Amino acid sequence: MKQNYKIIVEYDGNNYSGWQIQKNTSQTIQQKLENALTRINKKRVRITGAGRTDAGVHAAGQTANFFLDVDIPAHKIPIALNSELPADIICKKAEKVDEDFHSRFDARGKKYRYRILNSNFNSVFVRNFVYNVYKKLDIEIMQRAAKVFEGSHDFAAFCAAGSSAESTVREIYSLNLYAADNGEIWIDVIGNGFLYNMIRILAGTLIETGLGKRTLSEMEYILQSCDRNNAGFTAPAQGLTLIEVFYD
């Protein structure tokens, strides 16, 4: 009987075309993990992720599950996997789970963080993980604007073209901004699910508000319009990280 394993994965998305396997490239997180697991299992392994991060997006706590023909102690899975993976993908934790556990369908919510470096100069140490905004941002105005988007809404205005979602209604449990000591601003979003580029468009809209290009009164209009043309720009992928996936 095959054993179902749940793992927590961390990765730097800069060198990858996103999570999901694609026909025209082998540079995806899923492909690298499946290749590594297949070498361990000696037979083809398919892995399911909790979400499909886009090209250039990172993860500190992506969850995935897979079945192995061999029964390996859970604590040995990260060691075995990391010996087969490139340095920019790390398995941090593994556990055995019930046969019916599904990392995507069983997920109850996700937390993402968008990192902005609000500084005259970028940093060589964090440049691959932040979006550098040179002009001073008004964090207080951005926080007030962010509160408009909490709750259950139709987020069609914050969905990029090409989405295959049947419904554009999503619920944001919390949307908060924090000022870090190093000049970073964190936009932390927790919700039950997100549309294609939704968080990056939200981040772009809040950045434009913080720069004085948009007013607080516009936020409700943008949301209710359900028109992508009314929302802000899509903030760059390198600032976005999947922090955690929540389960019961």
Disulfide bonds with the S-S distance in Angstrom:
none
